[in-house]
Amino acid sequence: MSLIKLLKKSLNAPAMDHRYADVMLICTRLFFGLSIAFAHGLKKIPPSDHFIEFVGSLGFPYAVFFAWQAGLSEFVGGICIALGLATRVSALTLVGTMFIAVFFAHSSDPFKKMELGLCYLFMASLLMALGAGRYSLDALLSKKLS
């Protein structure tokens, strides 16, 4: 097949079948949820004195509360996203946490230091918009409640 024909075929390809989208969504949820939970959230539970002081230095009045919120949104929220349980709510808490991390905690850092936080921010935003998909506890609970 010539390169021109291959390009035409790929440009005119129909939209992705929803089954494949749901499979990719569960893979994305698992990778994103488990990586944010275990690479970032776990080390913030319980929050260290250093982390609490850092949160306070950002101007938060209740530094202990917000340090716990950050750690729990990353750890518990990440686990919930991986399971597909309360996905949109968990993603919303992560959007808030990552927004503060990127635009307040790392605002003066070079882009390379903010890049991971931005990826997490946009991934959480995507999951907040799309939800957990067909293969999730959210979908199972929704069917049972209907």
Phi, psi and omega in degrees: 000134181287162181297322180296315180296319179297318178296316179298318181296317182288328179288331181260014182293142178292164178301155181296138176299138183300329179298318179292322178298319179293325177294317179293327179294318179292322177297317178296315180300315181297311182295310182297309184298312182289325180290318179289326180293311188267334179272338185234311186288319185302321182284353178260002180246117345290156180293137179287162177300322179298316180293319178298317177298319179297315178299318177297325180291343177279353177102007179284130184290326181247074188302320180297314179300311183288331174293317175297318180301316180297312181297316181290323179295324179284315184281299182293318178299319178297317178297314180298319178296316179301321179281342185075037182243122183052045188299313183293321178293315179298318179295323178298316179295325178289325176301314179298314181296315181290326177299314179294318180299314184285310191267352176240302184293324183244021185298329181265359180282159174292160183307322182303327178281336181269346188302313181296316177299321177294320177298315178297320179299313182286328176293317177295322177297319179297315180292328176295321181284318185274331187082190188277338182093181186294324185261076184205164174291328176302314180294319179297315179293324179296320178294319181292326181280343181281000000 
